[in-house]
């Protein structure tokens, strides 16, 4: 009786190895969430700029929103904030009032101000869902 052949008996094609573990490349790079840029937010809410209040343990600043995701936001501030410092952020995005704890992830000199990235900490699920909805709205708007 002949031994039944299996796929394991067939060697890999030279130069075309298929014996690997597939890991898809994320279109977001290292980012966990998709960012919505201010130019798109401006179109959605017919607002030239969105002001963001950011409070440290010493002082409160007002900055301009540059982009946002459900993971955090970047804004232009008049002062340099220390990396990893805890802050609170508050602003209106359309009719949604957003207030959250956050952590400074980076700050970089940019002209007269500082481009500052903050990561939301314990963002309210309703707010996260609202931001996800904005991204979906942006994508749907592009398809029409």
Residue frames as a rotation matrix with the C-alpha (Angstrom) as fourth column:
UNK 1
0.581 0.814 0.000 0.00
0.814 -0.581 0.000 0.00
0.000 0.000 -1.000 0.00
UNK 2
-0.201 -0.646 0.736 1.32
0.640 -0.656 -0.401 3.41
0.742 0.391 0.545 -0.98
UNK 3
-0.475 -0.026 -0.880 1.92
0.786 -0.463 -0.410 6.11
-0.396 -0.886 0.240 1.65
UNK 4
0.562 0.756 0.336 -0.57
0.824 -0.545 -0.152 8.92
0.069 0.362 -0.930 1.29
UNK 5
-0.483 -0.736 0.475 1.10
0.720 -0.642 -0.264 12.19
0.499 0.214 0.840 0.31
UNK 6
0.470 0.598 -0.649 0.56
0.839 -0.532 0.117 15.30
-0.275 -0.600 -0.752 2.42
UNK 7
0.886 -0.095 0.454 1.29
0.112 -0.906 -0.408 18.97
0.450 0.413 -0.792 2.02
UNK 8
0.753 -0.628 0.198 4.09
-0.444 -0.262 0.857 18.63
-0.486 -0.733 -0.476 4.59
UNK 9
0.368 -0.614 0.698 5.96
0.580 0.738 0.343 16.39
-0.726 0.279 0.628 2.15
UNK 10
0.583 -0.111 0.805 6.27
0.715 -0.400 -0.574 19.25
0.386 0.910 -0.154 -0.34
UNK 11
-0.295 -0.766 -0.571 9.30
0.914 -0.400 0.065 21.52
-0.278 -0.503 0.818 0.30
UNK 12
0.413 0.358 -0.837 9.03
0.210 -0.932 -0.295 25.31
-0.886 -0.054 -0.460 0.25
UNK 13
0.780 -0.147 0.608 9.60
0.596 -0.118 -0.794 26.93
0.189 0.982 -0.004 -3.10
UNK 14
-0.167 -0.942 -0.290 13.08
0.962 -0.220 0.160 28.38
-0.215 -0.253 0.943 -3.26
UNK 15
-0.939 -0.262 0.221 13.02
0.300 -0.940 0.162 32.14
0.166 0.219 0.962 -2.83
UNK 16
-0.292 0.917 0.272 9.32
-0.459 -0.384 0.801 31.96
0.839 0.109 0.533 -2.06
UNK 17
-0.896 -0.100 -0.433 9.36
0.293 0.599 -0.745 30.70
0.334 -0.795 -0.507 1.51
UNK 18
-0.066 0.935 0.349 5.91
-0.346 -0.350 0.871 30.48
0.936 -0.063 0.347 3.00
UNK 19
0.233 0.064 -0.970 6.95
0.729 0.649 0.218 28.99
0.643 -0.758 0.105 6.32
UNK 20
-0.855 -0.446 0.264 6.64
0.192 -0.746 -0.638 32.19
0.482 -0.495 0.723 8.34
UNK 21
-0.256 0.770 -0.584 4.29
0.901 -0.029 -0.433 33.70
-0.351 -0.637 -0.687 10.84
UNK 22
-0.201 0.257 0.945 2.26
0.682 -0.656 0.323 36.42
0.703 0.710 -0.044 9.17
UNK 23
-0.234 0.130 -0.963 2.25
0.769 -0.581 -0.265 39.79
-0.594 -0.803 0.036 10.93
UNK 24
0.418 0.459 0.784 0.21
0.867 -0.458 -0.194 42.46
0.270 0.761 -0.590 9.14
UNK 25
-0.771 -0.633 0.075 1.68
0.607 -0.765 -0.215 45.92
0.194 -0.120 0.974 8.80
UNK 26
0.056 0.806 -0.589 -0.50
0.834 -0.362 -0.416 48.46
-0.549 -0.468 -0.693 10.59
UNK 27
0.135 0.036 0.990 -1.51
0.790 -0.607 -0.085 51.42
0.598 0.794 -0.111 8.43
UNK 28
0.945 0.250 0.212 -1.22
0.065 -0.777 0.626 53.51
0.321 -0.577 -0.751 11.61
UNK 29
-0.021 -0.994 0.105 2.45
-0.318 -0.093 -0.943 52.69
0.948 -0.054 -0.315 12.14
UNK 30
-0.792 -0.339 -0.508 3.06
0.350 0.430 -0.832 52.55
0.500 -0.837 -0.222 15.87
UNK 31
-0.741 0.550 0.384 -0.13
-0.658 -0.708 -0.256 54.46
0.131 -0.443 0.887 16.66
UNK 32
-0.863 0.482 0.152 -3.02
0.360 0.797 -0.485 52.69
-0.355 -0.364 -0.861 18.31
UNK 33
0.153 0.972 -0.177 -5.67
0.602 -0.234 -0.763 55.19
-0.783 0.010 -0.622 17.12
UNK 34
-0.136 -0.090 0.987 -6.41
0.945 -0.312 0.102 57.16
0.299 0.946 0.127 13.96
UNK 35
-0.599 -0.145 -0.788 -5.90
0.468 -0.861 -0.197 60.92
-0.650 -0.487 0.584 14.26
UNK 36
0.441 0.701 0.560 -8.34
0.897 -0.364 -0.251 63.49
0.028 0.613 -0.790 12.94
UNK 37
-0.630 -0.770 0.106 -6.52
0.773 -0.634 -0.015 66.61
0.078 0.072 0.994 11.78
UNK 38
-0.460 0.406 -0.790 -7.75
0.307 -0.762 -0.570 70.10
-0.833 -0.505 0.225 12.59
UNK 39
-0.853 0.136 -0.504 -8.45
-0.498 -0.503 0.707 70.84
-0.158 0.854 0.497 8.91
UNK 40
-0.672 0.636 -0.380 -11.03
0.241 0.673 0.699 68.02
0.701 0.378 -0.605 8.92
UNK 41
-0.407 0.501 -0.764 -12.46
0.883 0.002 -0.469 69.08
-0.233 -0.866 -0.443 12.28
UNK 42
-0.774 0.068 -0.630 -12.78
-0.097 -0.995 0.011 72.63
-0.626 0.070 0.777 10.91
UNK 43
-0.817 0.472 -0.331 -14.91
-0.357 0.037 0.933 71.33
0.453 0.881 0.138 8.06
UNK 44
-0.512 0.629 -0.585 -17.11
0.656 0.726 0.206 69.23
0.554 -0.279 -0.784 10.35
UNK 45
-0.007 0.481 -0.877 -17.81
0.961 -0.240 -0.139 71.97
-0.277 -0.843 -0.460 12.88
UNK 46
0.429 0.112 0.896 -17.28
0.605 -0.772 -0.193 75.07
0.670 0.625 -0.400 10.73
UNK 47
0.938 -0.233 -0.256 -14.74
0.106 -0.512 0.853 76.29
-0.330 -0.827 -0.455 13.28
UNK 48
0.679 -0.734 -0.018 -11.47
-0.406 -0.355 -0.842 77.94
0.612 0.579 -0.539 12.33
UNK 49
-0.530 -0.838 -0.130 -9.83
-0.304 0.331 -0.893 76.76
0.791 -0.434 -0.431 15.56
UNK 50
0.668 0.636 -0.386 -10.67
0.155 0.388 0.909 74.89
0.728 -0.667 0.160 18.74
UNK 51
-0.075 -0.669 0.739 -9.21
-0.712 -0.484 -0.510 76.19
0.698 -0.564 -0.440 21.96
UNK 52
0.415 0.076 -0.906 -8.09
0.390 0.885 0.254 73.69
0.822 -0.459 0.338 24.58
UNK 53
0.496 -0.269 0.825 -7.51
-0.797 -0.519 0.310 74.48
0.345 -0.811 -0.472 28.26
UNK 54
0.365 -0.461 -0.809 -4.75
0.327 0.877 -0.352 72.45
0.872 -0.136 0.471 29.84
UNK 55
0.703 -0.028 0.711 -4.05
-0.612 -0.532 0.585 72.61
0.362 -0.846 -0.391 33.56
UNK 56
-0.148 -0.780 -0.607 -0.89
0.186 0.581 -0.792 71.56
0.971 -0.230 0.059 35.36
UNK 57
0.221 0.201 -0.954 -0.44
0.952 0.168 0.256 71.59
0.212 -0.965 -0.154 39.13
UNK 58
-0.540 -0.548 -0.639 1.03
0.685 -0.727 0.045 75.12
-0.489 -0.414 0.768 38.80
UNK 59
-0.632 0.170 -0.756 -0.78
-0.393 -0.911 0.123 76.88
-0.668 0.375 0.642 35.98
UNK 60
0.247 0.734 0.633 -3.51
0.499 0.463 -0.732 76.74
-0.831 0.497 -0.252 33.33
UNK 61
-0.756 -0.520 -0.398 -2.75
-0.136 -0.470 0.872 77.37
-0.640 0.713 0.284 29.65
UNK 62
0.537 0.844 -0.005 -4.89
-0.147 0.088 -0.985 77.81
-0.831 0.529 0.171 26.55
UNK 63
-0.651 -0.759 0.029 -3.73
-0.161 0.176 0.971 76.19
-0.742 0.628 -0.236 23.33
UNK 64
0.079 0.607 -0.790 -4.98
-0.969 -0.138 -0.203 75.45
-0.232 0.782 0.578 19.83
UNK 65
0.414 0.169 0.894 -6.02
-0.115 0.984 -0.132 71.92
-0.903 -0.048 0.427 18.87
UNK 66
-0.389 -0.592 -0.706 -3.91
-0.840 -0.086 0.535 70.41
-0.377 0.801 -0.464 16.06
UNK 67
-0.306 0.381 -0.872 -5.35
-0.495 0.719 0.488 66.89
0.813 0.581 -0.031 15.93
UNK 68
-0.176 0.347 0.921 -7.24
-0.944 0.208 -0.258 64.39
-0.281 -0.915 0.291 18.07
UNK 69
-0.392 0.199 -0.898 -7.86
-0.267 0.909 0.319 60.67
0.880 0.365 -0.303 18.43
UNK 70
0.732 0.681 -0.008 -9.56
-0.210 0.237 0.949 58.64
0.648 -0.693 0.316 21.11
UNK 71
0.403 -0.676 -0.617 -6.06
0.834 0.549 -0.056 58.07
0.377 -0.492 0.785 22.52
UNK 72
-0.090 -0.469 -0.878 -5.09
0.726 -0.635 0.265 61.72
-0.682 -0.614 0.398 22.91
UNK 73
0.889 0.361 0.282 -4.51
0.457 -0.655 -0.602 65.00
-0.033 0.664 -0.747 21.14
UNK 74
-0.345 -0.938 -0.032 -1.83
0.934 -0.347 0.087 67.38
-0.092 0.000 0.996 20.03
UNK 75
0.808 0.588 0.021 -2.03
0.588 -0.809 0.003 71.11
0.019 0.010 -1.000 20.50
UNK 76
-0.133 -0.803 0.580 0.04
0.535 -0.551 -0.640 74.24
0.834 0.225 0.504 20.21
UNK 77
0.685 0.306 -0.662 0.79
0.728 -0.241 0.642 75.78
0.037 -0.921 -0.388 23.62
UNK 78
0.766 -0.398 0.505 2.59
-0.232 -0.903 -0.361 78.97
0.600 0.159 -0.784 24.67
UNK 79
0.239 -0.679 0.694 4.78
-0.963 -0.077 0.256 77.06
-0.121 -0.730 -0.673 27.18
UNK 80
-0.301 -0.455 -0.838 6.86
-0.483 0.831 -0.277 73.88
0.822 0.321 -0.470 27.31
UNK 81
0.619 0.506 0.601 5.35
-0.783 0.331 0.527 71.15
0.068 -0.796 0.601 29.51
UNK 82
-0.389 -0.837 0.384 7.48
-0.877 0.464 0.125 68.44
-0.283 -0.289 -0.915 31.07
UNK 83
-0.274 0.205 -0.940 7.27
-0.564 0.757 0.330 65.00
0.779 0.621 -0.092 29.46
UNK 84
-0.470 0.220 -0.855 5.21
0.449 0.893 -0.016 62.45
0.760 -0.391 -0.519 31.46
UNK 85
-0.990 0.138 0.039 3.69
-0.107 -0.532 -0.840 65.15
-0.095 -0.835 0.541 33.69
UNK 86
-0.418 0.907 0.044 0.01
0.898 0.420 -0.133 64.72
-0.139 -0.016 -0.990 34.62
UNK 87
-0.975 0.200 -0.100 -2.41
-0.215 -0.963 0.163 67.36
-0.064 0.180 0.982 33.32
UNK 88
-0.177 0.961 0.213 -6.12
0.563 0.277 -0.779 67.92
-0.807 -0.018 -0.590 32.83
UNK 89
-0.991 -0.098 0.089 -7.56
0.126 -0.489 0.863 68.98
-0.042 0.866 0.498 29.48
UNK 90
-0.154 0.984 -0.088 -10.90
0.558 0.013 -0.830 70.55
-0.816 -0.177 -0.551 28.67
UNK 91
-0.890 -0.061 -0.452 -12.50
-0.311 -0.643 0.700 71.79
-0.333 0.763 0.553 25.45
UNK 92
0.227 0.968 0.103 -15.62
-0.319 0.174 -0.932 71.66
-0.920 0.179 0.348 23.31
UNK 93
-0.931 -0.359 0.068 -15.69
-0.074 0.368 0.927 69.51
-0.358 0.858 -0.369 20.21
UNK 94
-0.541 0.834 0.107 -18.91
0.203 0.006 0.979 70.50
0.816 0.552 -0.172 18.49
UNK 95
0.325 0.745 0.583 -21.57
-0.535 -0.364 0.763 70.17
0.780 -0.559 0.280 21.20
UNK 96
0.688 -0.119 -0.716 -19.53
0.481 0.814 0.327 67.67
0.543 -0.569 0.618 23.24
UNK 97
0.590 -0.522 0.615 -17.75
-0.754 -0.629 0.189 69.05
0.288 -0.576 -0.765 26.30
UNK 98
0.606 -0.480 -0.634 -14.60
0.315 0.877 -0.363 67.00
0.731 0.020 0.682 26.83
UNK 99
0.408 -0.531 0.743 -12.76
-0.881 -0.442 0.168 67.01
0.239 -0.723 -0.648 30.14
UNK 100
0.878 -0.147 -0.455 -10.14
0.145 0.989 -0.041 64.37
0.456 -0.030 0.890 30.85
UNK 101
0.560 -0.820 0.116 -7.05
-0.244 -0.030 0.969 63.54
-0.792 -0.571 -0.217 32.81
UNK 102
0.948 -0.309 -0.079 -4.05
-0.007 0.227 -0.974 63.26
0.319 0.923 0.213 30.53
UNK 103
0.490 -0.869 -0.065 -0.29
0.374 0.142 0.916 62.77
-0.787 -0.474 0.395 30.44
UNK 104
0.609 -0.377 -0.698 2.18
-0.708 -0.655 -0.264 64.83
-0.358 0.655 -0.665 28.44
UNK 105
0.800 -0.300 0.520 3.91
0.407 0.908 -0.102 62.51
-0.442 0.293 0.848 25.94
UNK 106
-0.207 -0.897 0.390 6.10
0.974 -0.151 0.170 65.03
-0.093 0.415 0.905 24.13
UNK 107
0.794 0.352 -0.496 6.68
0.290 -0.936 -0.200 68.74
-0.534 0.015 -0.845 23.61
UNK 108
-0.144 -0.824 0.547 8.70
0.951 0.038 0.307 70.38
-0.274 0.565 0.779 20.86
UNK 109
-0.297 -0.060 -0.953 9.48
0.039 -0.998 0.051 74.01
-0.954 -0.023 0.299 20.03
UNK 110
-0.257 0.290 0.922 7.57
0.957 0.207 0.202 75.12
-0.132 0.934 -0.331 16.96
UNK 111
-0.060 0.173 0.983 7.80
0.472 -0.863 0.181 78.79
0.879 0.475 -0.030 15.99
UNK 112
-0.344 -0.003 0.939 6.40
-0.569 -0.795 -0.211 80.95
0.747 -0.607 0.271 18.80
UNK 113
0.432 0.622 0.653 4.90
-0.901 0.257 0.350 77.99
0.050 -0.740 0.671 20.68
UNK 114
-0.712 -0.595 0.371 5.31
-0.640 0.769 0.005 74.34
-0.289 -0.234 -0.929 21.53
UNK 115
0.053 0.673 -0.738 3.66
-0.695 0.556 0.457 71.42
0.717 0.488 0.497 19.80
UNK 116
-0.650 -0.202 0.733 2.55
-0.742 0.375 -0.555 69.22
-0.163 -0.905 -0.394 22.67
UNK 117
-0.246 0.545 -0.802 1.14
-0.336 0.728 0.598 65.71
0.909 0.416 0.005 22.54
UNK 118
-0.538 0.138 0.832 -0.97
-0.828 0.101 -0.552 64.41
-0.160 -0.985 0.059 25.39
UNK 119
-0.740 0.287 -0.609 -2.38
0.049 0.925 0.377 60.97
0.671 0.249 -0.698 26.02
UNK 120
0.133 0.863 0.488 -5.86
-0.733 -0.246 0.634 60.71
0.667 -0.442 0.599 27.54
UNK 121
-0.939 -0.318 -0.135 -6.00
-0.126 0.680 -0.722 58.84
0.321 -0.661 -0.678 30.86
UNK 122
-0.688 0.722 -0.073 -9.30
0.570 0.476 -0.670 57.10
-0.449 -0.503 -0.739 31.69
UNK 123
-0.898 0.392 -0.198 -11.21
-0.433 -0.717 0.547 58.89
0.073 0.577 0.814 28.93
UNK 124
-0.237 0.918 0.318 -14.97
-0.481 0.173 -0.859 58.55
-0.844 -0.357 0.401 29.39
UNK 125
-0.612 0.001 0.791 -16.30
0.481 0.794 0.372 55.84
-0.627 0.608 -0.487 27.03
UNK 126
0.515 0.854 0.077 -19.05
0.640 -0.322 -0.698 58.15
-0.571 0.409 -0.712 25.74
UNK 127
0.543 -0.415 -0.729 -16.40
-0.489 -0.863 0.127 60.69
-0.682 0.288 -0.672 24.70
UNK 128
-0.567 -0.779 0.268 -14.20
-0.272 0.485 0.831 57.99
-0.777 0.399 -0.486 23.10
UNK 129
-0.222 0.595 0.772 -17.21
0.776 0.587 -0.229 56.78
-0.590 0.549 -0.592 21.13
UNK 130
0.754 0.474 -0.455 -17.99
0.186 -0.818 -0.545 60.36
-0.630 0.326 -0.705 20.04
UNK 131
0.061 -0.830 -0.554 -14.43
-0.684 -0.439 0.583 60.79
-0.727 0.343 -0.595 18.72
UNK 132
-0.687 -0.234 0.688 -14.62
0.218 0.837 0.502 57.43
-0.693 0.495 -0.524 16.89
UNK 133
0.273 0.900 0.339 -17.89
0.740 0.029 -0.672 58.64
-0.615 0.434 -0.658 15.36
UNK 134
0.579 -0.142 -0.803 -16.17
-0.362 -0.927 -0.097 61.78
-0.730 0.347 -0.589 14.08
UNK 135
-0.556 -0.830 -0.042 -13.58
-0.466 0.270 0.842 59.66
-0.688 0.488 -0.537 12.31
UNK 136
-0.471 0.467 0.748 -16.30
0.655 0.754 -0.058 57.50
-0.591 0.463 -0.661 10.77
UNK 137
0.610 0.726 -0.316 -18.14
0.383 -0.620 -0.685 60.65
-0.693 0.297 -0.657 9.68
UNK 138
0.126 -0.677 -0.725 -14.97
-0.624 -0.622 0.472 61.97
-0.771 0.393 -0.501 8.07
UNK 139
-0.806 -0.439 0.398 -14.49
-0.043 0.713 0.700 58.72
-0.591 0.547 -0.593 6.12
UNK 140
-0.097 0.861 0.499 -18.13
0.812 0.359 -0.461 58.58
-0.576 0.361 -0.733 5.01
UNK 141
0.574 0.286 -0.767 -17.98
-0.044 -0.925 -0.378 62.22
-0.818 0.251 -0.518 3.88
UNK 142
-0.365 -0.823 -0.435 -15.04
-0.590 -0.157 0.792 61.39
-0.720 0.546 -0.428 1.60
UNK 143
-0.763 0.040 0.645 -16.96
0.356 0.859 0.368 58.60
-0.540 0.510 -0.670 -0.13
UNK 144
0.301 0.942 0.151 -19.81
0.728 -0.124 -0.674 60.85
-0.616 0.313 -0.723 -1.32
